[in-house]
Amino acid sequence: MPLEDDLSLPTSDEEMARRKILMLLGTGALTVAGLGTAITGLQFLEPNVVYEEDSRVSVGRPEEIPLGTVLVLPKHKIYVIRSTAGFFALSSVCTHLGCMTRYVPESAQLACPCHGSRFSLEGKVTAGPAPRPLRRLQMTVERGVLVVDASIEVPPSTLLQVT
């Protein structure tokens, strides 16, 4: 049986239709791959920067905050408390599972509504599953204004005394 050169044979209409479909599929696949490469290349050229909020929060002038006040700053997740001994700031994030606590003025406590943890106004655990007290945050006075730095944790006994 002699070999026959099938490229020299006339192509049928079915064969031409099949070749057109395969050519369209190949062209489409190359186009999608080229577009994906172009988009990835353009994204590489654009800087991918995450801008975080400043961890420092200005609270106000110390003389404007009355004794026994609990300032609630939900946007910054902070409580600022003025006791007879001085000022201190607590994180409002529960140490159990990271829920946001709420100030309950009737019982003078900080409560986690999700799992039932309760904290004293000093941040100590009084009830519930929370394993640790609330984080106490660094406070300073800058140009006569109280400033809380939520990124710096200080020991639980730290107080800011303003004269």
C-alpha positions in Angstrom: 0.0 0.0 0.0 1.6 3.2 -1.2 1.7 6.3 1.0 -0.7 9.0 0.0 0.0 12.7 0.6 -3.2 13.8 2.2 -2.2 17.5 2.0 -2.4 17.4 -1.8 -5.9 15.9 -1.7 -8.8 18.4 -1.9 -10.3 19.2 1.5 -14.0 18.7 2.1 -16.4 21.2 3.5 -16.5 19.3 6.8 -12.7 19.5 7.1 -12.7 23.2 6.4 -15.4 23.8 9.0 -13.4 21.8 11.6 -10.2 23.7 10.8 -12.0 27.1 11.2 -13.4 26.0 14.6 -10.0 24.9 15.8 -8.4 28.1 14.5 -11.0 30.2 16.3 -10.5 28.2 19.5 -6.7 28.6 19.3 -7.0 32.3 18.5 -9.4 32.8 21.4 -7.1 31.0 23.8 -4.1 33.0 22.8 -6.1 36.3 23.1 -7.3 35.4 26.6 -3.7 34.5 27.6 -2.4 37.7 26.1 -5.0 39.9 27.9 -4.2 38.1 31.2 -0.5 38.8 30.8 -1.1 42.5 29.9 -3.4 43.0 32.9 -0.9 41.3 35.2 1.9 43.5 33.8 -0.1 46.7 34.3 -0.9 45.7 37.9 2.8 45.1 38.5 3.6 48.6 37.4 1.1 50.2 39.8 2.3 50.4 43.5 0.3 48.1 45.8 0.3 50.1 49.1 -1.9 49.6 52.1 -2.5 52.8 54.0 -3.3 52.1 57.7 -4.8 54.6 60.1 -2.6 56.3 62.6 -2.6 54.4 65.9 -2.4 57.7 67.8 -5.6 59.3 68.8 -6.1 62.8 70.3 -8.7 62.6 73.1 -8.9 66.2 74.4 -7.7 68.5 77.1 -7.4 66.8 80.5 -9.1 69.7 82.3 -12.2 69.2 80.1 -12.8 65.6 81.1 -14.6 65.4 84.5 -13.6 62.9 87.2 -15.3 59.5 86.8 -15.8 59.9 83.1 -15.6 57.0 80.7 -15.0 58.2 77.1 -16.0 55.6 74.5 -14.2 55.9 71.2 -15.7 53.1 69.1 -14.0 54.0 65.8 -10.6 53.6 67.5 -11.7 50.7 69.8 -10.6 52.6 72.9 -12.0 53.6 76.3 -10.4 56.6 78.1 -11.1 56.7 81.8 -10.5 59.4 84.3 -10.3 58.0 87.9 -9.3 59.8 91.1 -5.7 58.4 90.6 -5.4 59.7 87.0 -6.1 58.9 83.3 -5.7 55.5 81.6 -6.8 54.0 78.3 -8.1 50.5 77.6 -8.6 48.6 74.4 -12.3 47.8 73.9 -11.4 44.5 72.2 -12.4 41.5 74.3 -9.5 39.1 75.1 -11.7 36.1 74.6 -12.4 36.1 70.9 -11.9 39.7 69.8 -15.4 41.0 70.0 -16.1 44.6 70.8 -17.0 45.3 74.4 -19.6 47.9 75.5 -19.7 50.2 78.4 -22.6 49.6 80.8 -23.0 52.7 83.0 -25.6 51.1 85.2 -23.2 48.5 86.6 -20.0 50.5 85.9 -18.6 47.6 83.8 -17.4 46.8 80.4 -19.3 43.9 78.9 -18.8 41.6 75.9 -22.3 41.1 74.4 -21.3 38.0 72.4 -20.0 35.6 75.0 -20.7 37.2 78.4 -17.3 38.3 79.6 -17.4 41.2 82.0 -14.6 43.6 82.9 -14.2 46.2 85.7 -13.4 49.7 84.7 -9.8 48.9 85.4 -9.9 46.3 82.7 -9.8 43.2 85.1 -12.0 40.2 84.2 -14.9 39.9 86.6 -17.0 37.2 84.8 -17.1 35.1 81.7 -14.7 33.2 79.5 -12.1 36.0 78.9 -8.6 34.7 79.8 -6.9 38.0 80.3 -7.7 41.6 81.3 -8.3 44.2 78.7 -5.1 45.7 77.2 -4.0 49.0 78.8 -2.7 51.5 76.2 -0.1 54.2 76.4 -1.3 57.7 77.2 0.7 60.9 77.0 0.1 64.6 77.1 1.3 66.5 74.0 0.9 70.3 73.8 -1.8 70.1 76.5 -3.8 67.4 74.8 -4.3 63.8 75.9 -3.0 61.3 73.2 -3.6 57.5 73.2 -1.3 55.3 71.2 -3.3 52.1 70.5 -0.2 50.3 69.2 1.7 50.4 72.6 0.5 48.2 75.5 1.6 49.3 79.0 1.5 47.4 82.3 -1.9 47.3 84.0 -0.9 49.6 86.8 0.1 52.5 84.5 -1.7 55.8 85.1 -1.2 59.2 83.6 -1.3 61.9 86.3 -1.9 65.4 85.0 -1.2 68.3 87.2 
